[in-house]
Amino acid sequence: MNRPTRPPAFDRRHLLAIADLDPAEIAVLLDRADGYVDVNRQPEKKSARLRGRTVINLFFENSTRTRTSFELAGKRLGADTINMSVGSSSIKKGETLIDTAMTLNAMHPDVLVVRHPESGAVKLLSEKVEAAVINAGDGSHEHPTQALLDALTIRRRCGRLDGLVVAICGDILHSRVARSNIHLLNIMGASVRVVAPPTLLPMAIERLGVEVHHDMKSGLAEADIVMMLRLQLERMQGSYVPSTREYFRFYGLDSEKLAVAKPGALIMHPGPMNRGVEIDSAVADDIDRSVILDQVELGVAVRMACLDLLTPKIEATE
């Protein structure tokens, strides 16, 4: 008989949140992604590992970077990869998320990669379909593959995650990237600080196991990693900062603020960057310390690993 199999250390049907994972599962994902980095640097990048499988990218929010990364990942693994244009779909005509899920389920895809503006929507959809579901970002909840690619970037540069001091700076309140990174870094033994004005911090964020700083120089002192976040003006209703100029003055990363971090501290940003708002161009383009382009490159490898591990392989057994 034929039986679908997954590695015993990663036996999950969906990838919805980093908070659901344990250290061994995260390590399996990072190790598998590490193997795909070299594959992606070869002239012949395409394999047949997921040949015959179907991956649907279902994005209710625009995201050129994440969607393109997942599309490349699926195609390089040999899967039939389809991008659904939600803007012109039945959802705009009043169809509910559940109806959409049932419609997609009838098409028998193997993996759904879903981005949605509402927290919890991806989990709801996962409960209604037979396909594996990967959360590509839901509201302000989580963005698990971004945290995984950030972790892989750090691990490849520093050799480890445990024991490192990571400062996550900026718009924590609206950032699903921050939440996923906080969970992952804590799970893997890093020390996490968040640095932001009080208006851009969730209430009781200390409960997530982070140090809270309102001053960049105290928050960045002796940090190994400085992770900047985009100021998400599109999610803000009302005034959270006096102006972008004032924001950059106090919370934008420049050489003066970075000087208090450890020598050689890595600079990260999930993109897209607002230069002169959350980060100075001279810092963002520092070829020795900025790993922003590494994050983009490793994103494809991480998403290949997720698609690979979440799609059961059919193996013949007696």
C-alpha positions as CSV (number, residue, x, y, z in Angstrom):
1,M,0.0,0.0,0.0
2,N,1.0,3.7,-0.4
3,R,1.1,5.9,2.7
4,P,1.9,9.6,3.0
5,T,4.8,10.3,5.3
6,R,6.5,13.2,7.0
7,P,9.7,13.3,9.0
8,P,9.0,12.2,12.6
9,A,10.4,15.4,14.0
10,F,7.9,17.4,12.0
11,D,4.5,15.8,11.8
12,R,2.3,18.9,11.5
13,R,-0.4,19.3,9.0
14,H,-0.3,23.1,8.9
15,L,2.1,25.9,9.7
16,L,-0.1,28.6,11.3
17,A,2.0,30.1,14.1
18,I,5.5,29.9,15.5
19,A,4.0,29.8,19.0
20,D,2.7,26.3,18.1
21,L,6.2,24.9,17.4
22,D,8.8,23.4,19.7
23,P,12.6,23.8,19.4
24,A,13.0,20.5,17.5
25,E,10.4,21.4,14.9
26,I,12.0,24.8,14.4
27,A,15.4,23.2,14.0
28,V,14.0,20.7,11.4
29,L,12.6,23.6,9.4
30,L,15.8,25.6,9.6
31,D,18.0,22.6,8.7
32,R,15.9,21.7,5.7
33,A,15.9,25.4,4.6
34,D,19.7,25.5,5.0
35,G,20.0,22.7,2.5
36,Y,18.0,24.6,-0.1
37,V,20.2,27.7,0.1
38,D,22.9,26.0,-2.0
39,V,20.3,24.6,-4.4
40,N,19.1,28.1,-5.1
41,R,22.6,29.3,-5.9
42,Q,23.1,26.6,-8.6
43,P,22.4,27.3,-12.3
44,E,19.8,24.5,-12.3
45,K,17.4,25.3,-9.5
46,K,14.4,23.2,-10.2
47,S,13.7,19.7,-8.7
48,A,10.8,17.3,-9.1
49,R,10.3,16.8,-5.4
50,L,6.7,18.1,-5.5
51,R,6.0,17.2,-9.0
52,G,2.3,16.6,-9.5
53,R,1.3,18.6,-6.4
54,T,-0.6,21.8,-6.5
55,V,0.1,24.9,-4.4
56,I,-2.3,27.8,-4.4
57,N,-1.2,31.2,-3.1
58,L,-4.3,32.9,-1.8
59,F,-3.5,36.5,-0.8
60,F,-6.3,38.7,0.5
61,E,-3.6,41.4,1.1
62,N,-1.0,42.6,-1.4
63,S,2.5,41.4,-0.8
64,T,4.8,41.3,-3.8
65,R,7.8,40.0,-1.7
66,T,6.1,37.2,0.1
67,R,4.0,36.0,-2.7
68,T,6.8,36.0,-5.2
69,S,9.0,34.1,-2.7
70,F,6.3,31.4,-2.3
71,E,5.8,31.2,-6.0
72,L,9.5,30.7,-6.7
73,A,9.6,28.1,-3.9
74,G,6.8,26.1,-5.3
75,K,8.1,26.2,-8.8
76,R,11.6,25.3,-7.8
77,L,10.2,22.2,-6.1
78,G,8.3,21.2,-9.3
79,A,4.8,22.0,-8.0
80,D,2.0,23.5,-10.0
81,T,1.8,26.9,-8.4
82,I,-1.2,29.1,-8.9
83,N,-1.7,32.7,-7.7
84,M,-5.3,33.6,-6.9
85,S,-6.2,37.2,-7.6
86,V,-8.5,37.9,-4.7
87,G,-9.2,41.4,-5.8
88,S,-11.1,40.1,-8.9
89,S,-12.5,37.0,-7.2
90,S,-15.8,36.0,-5.8
91,I,-14.8,37.3,-2.4
92,K,-15.2,40.8,-3.8
93,K,-18.7,39.7,-4.9
94,G,-19.8,38.8,-1.4
95,E,-18.6,35.2,-1.0
96,T,-17.7,34.3,2.6
97,L,-14.3,32.9,3.6
98,I,-16.0,29.6,4.4
99,D,-17.5,29.4,0.9
100,T,-14.2,30.2,-0.6
101,A,-12.6,27.4,1.5
102,M,-15.2,24.9,0.3
103,T,-14.7,25.9,-3.3
104,L,-11.0,25.5,-3.1
105,N,-11.4,22.2,-1.2
106,A,-13.4,20.8,-4.1
107,M,-10.4,21.5,-6.4
108,H,-8.1,19.2,-4.3
109,P,-5.0,21.4,-3.9
110,D,-2.2,20.0,-1.8
111,V,-1.1,23.3,-0.1
112,L,-2.8,26.6,0.4
113,V,-0.6,29.6,1.2
114,V,-2.8,32.2,2.8
115,R,-2.4,35.9,3.7
116,H,-5.4,37.7,5.3
117,P,-5.9,41.1,7.0
118,E,-7.8,39.5,9.9
119,S,-6.1,37.7,12.7
120,G,-7.4,34.1,13.0
121,A,-8.8,33.9,9.5
122,V,-6.1,31.6,8.3
123,K,-6.7,29.2,11.2
124,L,-10.4,29.2,10.4
125,L,-9.8,28.4,6.8
126,S,-7.4,25.5,7.8
127,E,-10.2,23.9,9.7
128,K,-12.4,23.7,6.6
129,V,-10.0,22.3,4.0
130,E,-8.1,19.1,3.5
131,A,-5.0,20.7,2.1
132,A,-2.0,21.8,4.2
133,V,-2.3,25.5,5.1
134,I,0.7,27.9,5.5
135,N,0.1,31.2,7.2
136,A,1.7,33.9,5.1
137,G,0.5,36.6,7.6
138,D,-2.8,37.1,9.3
139,G,-3.7,40.5,10.6
140,S,-1.4,41.5,13.5
141,H,-1.2,37.9,14.7
142,E,1.7,36.0,13.1
143,H,3.9,35.7,10.1
144,P,5.7,32.4,10.8
145,T,7.8,32.1,7.6
146,Q,9.3,35.6,8.1
147,A,10.5,34.6,11.6
148,L,12.0,31.4,10.2
149,L,13.9,33.2,7.5
150,D,15.1,35.8,10.0
151,A,16.2,32.9,12.3
152,L,18.0,31.2,9.4
153,T,19.8,34.5,8.5
154,I,21.0,34.9,12.1
155,R,22.0,31.3,12.5
156,R,24.1,31.3,9.3
157,R,25.9,34.5,10.3
158,C,26.3,33.9,14.0
159,G,26.3,30.1,14.1
160,R,23.6,29.9,16.8
161,L,20.4,31.6,18.1
162,D,20.7,30.7,21.8
163,G,22.4,33.3,24.0
164,L,22.1,36.2,21.5
165,V,20.6,39.6,22.4
166,V,18.1,40.7,19.8
167,A,16.6,44.2,19.8
168,I,13.4,44.5,17.8
169,C,12.7,48.1,17.2
170,G,9.8,50.2,15.8
171,D,6.1,49.5,15.2
172,I,5.7,46.5,17.5
173,L,2.0,47.2,17.9
174,H,1.0,46.5,14.4
175,S,3.7,43.9,13.5
176,R,2.9,40.2,13.1
177,V,6.6,39.9,12.2
178,A,7.6,41.1,15.7
179,R,5.2,38.6,17.3
180,S,6.5,35.6,15.4
181,N,10.1,36.6,16.0
182,I,9.5,37.1,19.7
183,H,8.1,33.6,19.9
184,L,10.8,32.0,17.9
185,L,13.7,33.7,19.6
186,N,12.4,32.9,23.0
187,I,11.8,29.3,22.1
188,M,15.4,29.0,20.8
189,G,17.0,30.6,23.8
190,A,17.8,34.1,22.7
191,S,17.2,37.2,24.8
192,V,14.6,39.6,23.2
193,R,14.2,43.3,23.7
194,V,11.6,45.5,22.1
195,V,12.3,49.2,21.6
196,A,9.5,51.6,20.7
197,P,7.5,54.6,21.9
198,P,4.7,53.6,24.3
199,T,2.1,54.3,21.6
200,L,3.6,51.6,19.4
201,L,3.7,48.8,22.0
202,P,0.9,46.4,22.8
203,M,-0.4,46.4,26.3
204,A,1.3,43.9,28.6
205,I,3.9,42.9,26.0
206,E,6.2,41.9,28.9
207,R,4.1,38.8,29.2
208,L,5.7,37.6,25.9
209,G,9.0,37.4,27.7
210,V,10.7,40.5,26.4
211,E,12.5,43.5,27.9
212,V,10.8,46.8,27.1
213,H,12.8,49.9,26.2
214,H,11.5,53.3,25.1
215,D,15.0,54.7,24.3
216,M,17.0,53.3,21.3
217,K,20.4,53.7,23.0
218,S,19.4,51.7,26.1
219,G,17.6,49.1,24.0
220,L,20.5,48.6,21.6
221,A,23.3,48.6,24.2
222,E,25.4,45.5,23.6
223,A,22.9,43.9,21.2
224,D,24.0,41.2,18.8
225,I,21.1,41.8,16.4
226,V,19.2,45.0,15.6
227,M,15.9,44.2,13.8
228,M,14.1,47.2,12.5
229,L,10.4,47.2,11.6
230,R,8.4,49.3,9.1
231,L,6.2,52.0,10.4
232,Q,2.8,50.6,9.3
233,L,0.9,53.8,8.6
234,E,-1.8,51.9,6.7
235,R,-2.9,50.1,9.8
236,M,-3.0,53.2,12.0
237,Q,-6.2,55.0,12.7
238,G,-5.3,58.2,14.4
239,S,-1.9,59.6,15.4
240,Y,0.6,57.2,16.9
241,V,3.7,59.4,16.2
242,P,4.0,63.2,15.9
243,S,5.6,63.0,12.4
244,T,7.9,60.7,10.4
245,R,10.7,63.2,10.9
246,E,10.3,63.1,14.7
247,Y,10.0,59.3,14.6
248,F,13.3,59.0,12.7
249,R,15.0,61.4,15.1
250,F,14.2,59.2,18.1
251,Y,13.6,55.7,16.7
252,G,15.2,55.6,13.3
253,L,18.4,53.5,13.1
254,D,21.5,55.6,12.2
255,S,25.2,55.2,12.8
256,E,25.0,57.1,16.1
257,K,22.4,54.9,17.7
258,L,24.0,51.7,16.2
259,A,27.3,52.6,17.9
260,V,26.1,51.3,21.3
261,A,25.4,47.8,20.0
262,K,28.1,45.2,19.9
263,P,30.8,45.8,17.2
264,G,29.6,43.9,14.1
265,A,26.0,43.7,15.3
266,L,23.8,42.6,12.4
267,I,21.2,44.9,10.9
268,M,17.9,43.4,9.8
269,H,14.7,44.6,8.2
270,P,11.8,42.5,6.9
271,G,11.0,45.0,4.2
272,P,9.8,47.0,2.5
273,M,12.0,49.7,4.0
274,N,11.1,53.3,4.5
275,R,14.5,54.9,4.2
276,G,14.8,58.0,6.4
277,V,11.8,56.9,8.5
278,E,12.9,53.7,10.3
279,I,16.4,53.3,8.9
280,D,19.2,55.5,7.4
281,S,20.4,54.5,4.0
282,A,24.0,54.4,5.1
283,V,23.2,51.8,7.7
284,A,20.8,49.8,5.5
285,D,23.5,49.5,2.8
286,D,26.4,48.7,5.1
287,I,27.8,45.6,3.3
288,D,29.5,44.3,6.4
289,R,26.6,44.5,8.8
290,S,23.4,44.7,6.9
291,V,21.8,41.3,6.1
292,I,18.7,42.7,4.6
293,L,19.3,41.2,1.2
294,D,20.3,37.9,2.8
295,Q,16.9,37.8,4.4
296,V,15.3,38.1,0.9
297,E,17.4,35.3,-0.5
298,L,16.9,33.0,2.4
299,G,13.2,33.6,2.3
300,V,12.9,31.4,-0.8
301,A,14.9,28.6,0.9
302,V,12.7,28.7,4.0
303,R,9.5,28.6,2.0
304,M,10.8,25.7,0.0
305,A,11.5,23.9,3.3
306,C,7.9,24.6,4.5
307,L,6.3,23.4,1.3
308,D,8.5,20.3,1.3
309,L,7.8,19.4,4.9
310,L,4.1,20.1,4.9
311,T,3.4,18.2,1.7
312,P,3.3,14.5,2.6
313,K,5.4,12.3,0.3
314,I,3.9,9.1,-1.0
315,E,6.1,6.2,-0.2
316,A,5.4,2.5,-1.1
317,T,5.2,0.2,1.9
318,E,4.3,-3.4,2.3
